[in-house]
Every structure is written in structure tokens, then in C-alpha cells.
Amino acid sequence: MGSGPNTAIQLYSIRTLSEPLPEIVRRVGTAGYDGVEFAHRFHEEPPKDVAAALDDVDLEPVAVHADLPDIEAALDGESDLLVRCRTVGCDTLVIPHLSASEFRTRSDIRSLSHRLCDVAAGLEACDMQLGYHTGRQTFRPFLPDAAGKLIDGTPIPAAVGEYTHQLLTNLRATDQTTIPSETPAWNLLARTTPAELTFEPEVAEICEAGYDPTALLSLCGERINMVHLRDVAPIGPFRGYTNVPHGEGVVDMEAVLDAASDAGVDWVIYENELDNDPTAKIDHGTATLERLLDGSKPSRSSTRLPATSS
């Protein structure tokens, strides 16, 4: 394959590890990763200690996952999230999930796009970048505005509305090699600029939605800096998918990594939602990424913010 992306692990995958976050960071660094992507515990533990651990093992803070309302609250001065990011030298916040109701109709995606652009402008003023971790609902075709209003106005559990949309999606034919303009993913790309929003493809979620992950890499080009690597396998009609070890499911790992390298993606991030020993996941991740990248190790291409005291 030649020179490829740097390697990282999403710490949510090893959330059951009971050690303090700085010790987990050191464990990840000594395992051979180039970087780490933070999740929920980053918002709770002392950032100075995390920064010291990153320096101890020369580990890059690739990004922090944070919910959209939490980022908005931080921009309003209601939390110390941005200070925490500055302290550890991280300049990217990634929204890991958004409600399915944000994506049902074109009207929904217009509203969401405006909201994301406002947040991106606030982060840009702090020399930070906004990203979105693509979930499967990002690739479902739009419902008519009237259908979206009907679901929202019906006194039934949200999960029923979500299932209805999924059922309608499964009944539609899709071209798996392209991302259609009838999807939120295509529209988010069209309604935002590279300076406002980058994309973090979650390849298993894209496969679950019925598309080839390399299609999003081709569509987004330079707007993808990070790729999440996870694998899934189908468990029956309308029953969805289950997590499986990397390389044993529907994700063509080699094709994804080839496309990521060709696109100049900076980071490939190991994600593992299997109910396995977290320490074993750390070692499995380095072995998996080394195998997929043919052992090549590129030079560090990302720029780390200088750490500051909180």
C-alpha cells in the first residue's frame, strides 16, 4: 500500500477500563499508536494530567467527541470543554451522534446546517475545527416534509418513528457506489464549507446504511481527516447488524484503507464495540492496523496545538 495514515484508537472502545484516563493514555502510547481520540471521560478528568501523559508517550490528541449541545454550551461559556481541549493541545471537536429527527427531511437538514455553521464559526474564533462522525441515518433518503411532521406529531415512542424511516429506506433501491443527493450526507456536504465542517466516516455505519464507505471518501475528498474502522455482519432481514472482529464482516477493510491513503487521510482510528477485554482490544487494534497498513508508518502530518495550563 505504501505510506498511509497515522494510527489512533477511539477511547470509547475501552471505556470499561477502570484505570485513570492519564494511565490509559500511557497504555495506548506504549502499545504503538500514533494518536488517541477522546470521548466521555475526557470531560471529567484533570486535563493537565492528561496533557502530561500525552507528552510522556508522544501521543497525538487527534480529536474529542462531544455532543452538539455540549459544544454550544462551551461556546456560551457554560463549560470548560474548550479550555480542556486547549490544555491538551487538541484542536478538533467531533459530534459523535445526532438525533434521527435532525435528518428526516430537507427542512430538517437546512436547520441543522445553519446550526452547525454557527457552531463552526464560534470554534474558528478559538482556532478549532468542527467535525461530524457519520451515523447510518446520515445516508437514509429524505422523507417528504409532510411525513416528517406526521412522525413528529404522533404520540408514539421516538423509536417507532425511527423504525418507520428505516423500513421505508430498506424498501428503496439504492446505488451502493454513490451517495445520492437525496441523503443528508450529500446535503451536509453541499451546505457547509471545508472550513466549517469536516467528516469522520464510520465505515461500519455506512455499510449498515447500504453504501460502500469508499463512496463517501470519494465524495468528500479533502474534508475527511479521520476514518473510524469497525466491522459488522448482518443478523437477518430487518434485524440489523452485529459487531464482529475486523475483517470478518461486510466492511472491505483493505479497500477502505486504500481509499483513505489515496485521499490523503491523516488518521485511521480503531473502534471496537465487541464485549471483549479492553486491554486485549488495545493490542488487537495495533496488530490490526499494522496488518492493514502493511506495517508502513508515515511521518506525523497533523499539527498539535501547544498545551496550556487550565
Secondary structure by P-SEA (a helix, b strand, c coil): ccbbbbbbbcccccccccccaaaaaaaaaaacccbbbbccccccccaaaaaaaaaaacccccbbbbcaaaaaaaaacccaaaaaaaaacccbbbbccccccccccaaaaaaaaaaaaaaaaaaaaacbbbbbccccccccccccaaaaaaaaaccccaaaaaaaaaaaaaaccccccccccccaaaaaaaaccccccccccaaaaaaaacccaaaaaaaacccccbbbbbbbbbccccbbbbbccccccccaaaaaaaaaaaacccbbbbbbcccccaaaaaaaaaaaaaaaaccccccccccccccccc
